[in-house]
Amino acid sequence: MNRNKVLLATVSAALLLGASYETGFAAPGHWHDNHGRRAEFVREIIFVRMLKQFDTDHDSKITRDEAKAGIDKVFDVVDTNKDGSVTPGELRNYLEAQMQMRREQHENMAQSDNGAQPGANGDTASGNAQPARAEARERWMQRAVAMRVSMIIRRADTDENGQVSKQEAEAAMNKLFDRMDTNKDGVISIDDMPDHPFL
């Protein structure tokens, strides 16, 4: 798989989750409560990921048209049967595949960083395999995927038919865009991000 496909796959699930997360979590009044710092952190991460995937003219800004085109591409990747709706099953399969890909990338990076060889269960060899740890991690990943699927469907499925249509995905992205465009200049840019000191 080439680098661009890996980037698309890695970013896509985060953006779908981010759109649904932001539309629910970052509702008016929530930006400044005890979750305010987390919301700012999520907004910064989503901005960077949008730049990497959606900024087609490389001007370090995301227009509404770029956001719409970007979420449409993400939607088309997740909608494997091309029926115009993303089902919980399609989303679950997609997210599981992305988590597996990230795990393999992490393991490959760890190998190249320290020269360790992968064990039978995917852990780097340190003299003995740790199957209990691998099983616990797998259970955690399955729960995380189930929670993400539930959150995305619940937030984006406005007609409550158990699926997310392209129109619903675009509407979720529009809400995300409006919340991220804090200065209301019609683009999402570095000027919309929180101004925190580096250290």
C-alpha positions in Angstrom: 0.0 0.0 0.0 1.5 3.3 -1.0 2.0 6.3 1.4 -1.0 8.2 0.1 -3.4 5.3 0.6 -2.0 4.7 4.1 -2.6 8.4 4.9 -6.1 8.3 3.5 -6.9 5.2 5.5 -5.4 6.5 8.8 -7.0 9.9 8.6 -10.4 8.9 7.4 -11.7 7.2 10.5 -10.4 10.0 12.7 -12.2 12.6 10.6 -15.5 10.7 10.6 -15.2 10.3 14.4 -14.0 13.9 14.7 -17.0 15.3 12.9 -19.5 13.3 14.9 -17.6 14.0 18.2 -17.3 17.7 17.6 -21.0 18.1 16.6 -22.1 16.5 19.9 -19.3 17.3 22.3 -18.6 20.9 21.2 -22.1 22.1 21.4 -22.5 25.8 22.4 -21.5 26.2 26.0 -19.2 23.2 26.1 -16.1 24.9 24.8 -15.4 26.6 28.1 -16.5 24.1 30.7 -14.2 21.5 32.4 -13.8 19.8 29.0 -12.6 23.0 27.3 -8.9 22.0 27.1 -9.9 18.6 25.6 -12.1 20.2 23.0 -9.2 22.6 22.0 -6.8 19.7 21.8 -9.3 17.7 19.6 -9.9 20.8 17.4 -6.1 21.2 16.8 -5.7 17.5 15.9 -8.7 17.6 13.5 -7.3 20.8 11.9 -3.9 19.1 11.2 -5.6 16.0 9.8 -7.9 18.1 7.6 -4.8 20.0 6.3 -3.1 16.7 5.4 -6.0 15.2 3.6 -8.4 18.0 2.5 -6.2 21.0 1.7 -6.0 20.4 -2.1 -4.5 23.8 -3.0 -1.9 23.6 -0.2 -2.7 27.1 1.2 -2.8 25.9 4.8 -6.5 26.7 4.9 -9.6 24.6 4.6 -12.6 26.0 2.7 -16.1 24.7 3.1 -15.8 23.2 -0.4 -12.6 21.4 0.5 -14.2 20.0 3.6 -17.2 18.8 1.7 -15.1 17.2 -1.0 -12.9 15.6 1.7 -15.8 14.1 3.7 -17.3 12.8 0.4 -14.0 10.9 -0.3 -14.0 9.5 3.2 -17.6 8.5 2.9 -17.0 6.7 -0.4 -14.1 4.7 1.1 -16.3 3.6 4.1 -19.4 2.8 2.0 -18.0 -0.4 0.6 -21.3 -1.6 -1.1 -21.8 1.9 -2.7 -25.4 2.1 -1.8 -25.2 5.7 -0.5 -25.3 4.8 3.2 -22.8 3.8 5.8 -24.1 1.0 8.0 -22.8 0.2 11.5 -21.3 -3.0 10.0 -19.4 -1.1 7.3 -18.2 1.4 9.8 -17.1 -1.3 12.2 -15.2 -3.2 9.5 -13.5 0.0 8.4 -12.5 1.1 11.9 -11.2 -2.4 12.7 -9.1 -2.4 9.6 -7.7 1.1 10.4 -6.8 0.0 14.0 -5.1 -3.1 12.6 -3.1 -1.0 10.1 -2.1 1.5 12.8 -1.0 -1.4 15.1 1.1 -2.8 12.3 2.7 0.6 11.5 3.4 1.0 15.2 5.0 -2.4 15.5 7.1 -1.8 12.3 8.3 1.6 13.7 9.2 0.0 17.0 11.1 -2.7 15.2 13.1 -0.2 13.1 13.7 2.0 16.2 15.2 -0.7 18.4 15.9 -3.7 16.1 13.5 -6.0 18.0 11.8 -8.9 16.2 8.0 -9.3 16.4 6.8 -12.1 18.6 4.1 -14.6 17.6 1.4 -12.4 19.0 2.6 -9.2 17.5 4.5 -8.0 20.5 8.2 -7.3 20.1 10.2 -10.2 21.4 11.7 -9.6 24.9 12.5 -13.2 25.7 8.9 -14.4 26.1 5.6 -13.7 24.4 2.8 -12.0 26.3 -0.4 -13.5 25.1 -2.5 -12.2 28.0 -1.4 -8.7 27.2 -2.2 -9.1 23.5 -5.6 -10.5 24.3 -6.4 -7.6 26.7 -5.3 -5.1 24.0 -7.5 -6.9 21.4 -10.5 -6.7 23.8 -9.9 -3.0 24.4 -9.7 -2.4 20.7 -13.0 -4.2 20.0 -14.7 -2.1 22.8 -13.1 1.1 21.3 -14.4 0.3 17.9 -17.9 -0.5 19.2 -18.0 2.8 21.1 -16.8 4.8 18.0 -19.4 3.1 15.8 -22.1 3.9 18.3 -21.0 7.5 18.7 -20.8 8.2 15.0 -24.1 6.7 14.2 -25.8 8.4 17.1 -24.4 11.8 16.3 -24.7 11.8 12.5 -27.8 9.7 11.9 -30.3 12.5 12.2 -33.2 10.6 10.7 -32.5 7.7 13.1 -32.7 4.9 10.5 -29.5 3.3 11.9 -27.3 4.4 9.0 -25.5 7.5 7.9 -26.2 8.9 4.4 -23.8 11.0 2.5 -26.1 14.0 3.1 -26.0 13.3 6.9 -22.2 13.0 6.8 -22.0 16.3 4.9 -24.3 17.9 7.4 -22.1 16.7 10.3 -19.0 18.1 8.5 -20.9 21.4 8.0 -21.5 21.6 11.8 -17.9 20.7 12.5 -16.7 23.4 10.0 -18.9 26.1 11.7 -17.5 25.2 15.1 -13.9 25.1 13.9 -14.2 28.4 12.0 -14.1 30.4 15.2 -13.4 33.8 13.6 -16.2 33.2 11.0 -14.0 34.2 8.0 -15.2 31.2 5.9 -12.1 29.1 6.2 -10.5 27.0 8.9 -6.9 28.1 9.4 -4.3 28.5 12.1 -6.0 31.7 13.1 -8.9 29.6 14.4 -6.7 27.5 16.7 -6.1 28.3 20.4 -3.2 30.5 21.1 -1.2 28.6 23.7 2.5 29.0 24.5 4.8 26.2 23.2 5.9 25.2 26.7 
